């Protein structure tokens, strides 16, 4: 899994369209190997990003959980602590 794609489900506040689009862009970049597509591939690339974002939003809105929503700041702090332990920074 691409490390830049973050978990988006079950957070308070809920995921935004911008966050879903950013994750979709990272996914499409990962599977195509393009950071920025050529002009010839740009339309297909952007269409794929839009479609992945649409499907991802639909998935996130249809999921259910009984677990309490996670706090974004707390989860970010935990991730920073894990990275510091792993990479020594």
C-alpha positions as CSV (number, residue, x, y, z in Angstrom):
1,X,0.0,0.0,0.0
2,X,1.2,3.5,-0.8
3,X,2.3,5.2,2.4
4,X,0.8,8.5,1.2
5,X,-2.7,7.1,1.2
6,X,-4.2,7.6,4.6
7,X,-7.1,5.8,6.2
8,X,-10.3,7.9,5.7
9,X,-13.0,5.9,7.4
10,X,-14.5,6.6,10.9
11,X,-12.9,10.0,11.7
12,X,-14.3,13.0,13.5
13,X,-14.7,15.3,11.7
14,X,-15.7,13.1,8.7
15,X,-13.6,12.8,5.6
16,X,-13.8,15.7,3.1
17,X,-14.1,15.6,-0.7
18,X,-10.6,17.1,-0.9
19,X,-9.1,14.2,1.2
20,X,-10.9,11.6,-0.9
21,X,-9.6,13.2,-4.1
22,X,-6.0,13.5,-2.7
23,X,-6.1,9.8,-1.8
24,X,-7.5,8.9,-5.2
25,X,-4.8,10.9,-6.9
26,X,-2.1,9.1,-4.9
27,X,-3.7,5.7,-5.9
28,X,-3.8,6.5,-9.6
29,X,-0.2,7.9,-9.4
30,X,0.9,4.7,-7.8
31,X,-0.7,2.2,-10.2
32,X,0.3,4.2,-13.3
33,X,3.8,5.2,-12.2
34,X,3.1,8.8,-13.3
35,X,3.6,11.7,-11.0
36,X,2.3,13.9,-13.7
37,X,1.0,12.3,-16.9
38,X,1.9,13.4,-20.4
39,X,-0.5,15.5,-22.4
40,X,-1.5,12.4,-24.3
41,X,-2.4,10.6,-21.1
42,X,-3.7,13.5,-19.0
43,X,-7.4,13.1,-19.8
44,X,-7.4,9.3,-19.0
45,X,-5.4,10.0,-15.8
46,X,-7.8,12.7,-14.6
47,X,-10.8,10.6,-15.5
48,X,-9.4,7.7,-13.5
49,X,-8.8,10.0,-10.5
50,X,-12.4,11.3,-10.7
51,X,-13.8,7.8,-10.9
52,X,-11.7,6.4,-8.1
53,X,-12.8,9.4,-5.9
54,X,-16.4,8.8,-6.7
55,X,-16.3,5.1,-5.9
56,X,-14.3,5.8,-2.7
57,X,-16.8,8.4,-1.5
58,X,-19.6,5.9,-2.1
59,X,-17.7,3.2,-0.2
60,X,-16.9,5.4,2.7
61,X,-20.5,6.6,3.0
62,X,-21.9,3.1,2.9
63,X,-19.6,1.6,5.6
64,X,-20.9,1.1,9.1
65,X,-19.1,0.7,12.4
66,X,-20.0,0.5,16.1
67,X,-16.5,1.8,17.0
68,X,-16.3,5.4,18.2
69,X,-14.9,7.9,15.7
70,X,-11.2,8.4,15.8
71,X,-9.7,11.9,16.5
72,X,-7.6,13.1,13.7
73,X,-5.1,14.9,15.9
74,X,-4.6,12.0,18.2
75,X,-4.1,9.6,15.2
76,X,-1.6,12.0,13.6
77,X,0.3,12.2,16.9
78,X,0.5,8.4,17.1
79,X,1.7,8.2,13.5
80,X,4.4,10.8,14.2
81,X,5.5,8.8,17.3
82,X,5.7,5.6,15.2
83,X,7.7,7.3,12.5
84,X,10.1,8.8,15.1
85,X,10.6,5.3,16.6
86,X,11.0,3.7,13.2
87,X,13.2,6.3,11.5
88,X,14.8,8.0,14.6
89,X,13.6,11.5,13.6
